[in-house]
Amino acid sequence: MRHSQQERGRNGYPPLVEFCRAVVRLLEERIVCHAAVIKVAGIVKESVVDGPGLRFVIFAQGCPHRCPGCQNPQTWDPAGGTEMTVDELLEQIKANPLLKGVTLSGGEPFLQAGPLALLAGAVRERGMDVVTYTGYTWEKLLELAKTDLEIRRLVEESNYLVDGPYVAAQRDLALPFRGSRNQRIIDVQASLAAGEAVLAGWG
Ligand code: SF4
């Protein structure tokens, strides 16, 4: 059966075929998303010390920064940790309706930017916020993001970024949510709009 131009959609297929193709694409994306693997050093299902409100915390395995005085050296080896799928983590997050958000800590989350960006996007779709810790500075991340789309995506899927390495000489126990004075809590969306690091109004 032939179809007139009006009966065809944007891509030249009849509308029903285009609809089916769109559904298949969505399902494929969802399958890829949920099957993506994250190497995890550990999780904390309820925390009030890793960002504002009650949070689910994922400690990503692998860190290249090797800050002297790091509290989590067991996270450094990228070959260590346990593999969990995005779906497994999402199920645990969805099980707790009291959560305000999810914190991606480490280790260095940007070593696994692709799958963590998928998880962060799914978390934000559910109305929660995402705080991402990184040993990179905001400026260095933006430089890396110019050639690495997965890093770009994880930056964009984060509401807040706690940036910079832990510097023992600048250790300050009075600082909320971070260990040393060089580390900043950055409002990601405001910073992307302004073209420079904009500090969050909390912490
Ligand atoms: S960035 Fe964080 S996890 Fe990595 S070495 Fe520094 S303090 Fe440790």
Boltz pocket constraint, residues with backbone or C-beta under 6 A from the ligand:
constraints:
  - pocket:
      binder: B
      contacts: [[A, 63], [A, 64], [A, 65], [A, 66], [A, 67], [A, 70], [A, 71], [A, 72], [A, 73], [A, 75], [A, 106], [A, 107], [A, 108], [A, 134], [A, 135], [A, 164], [A, 165], [A, 166]]
      max_distance: 6.0
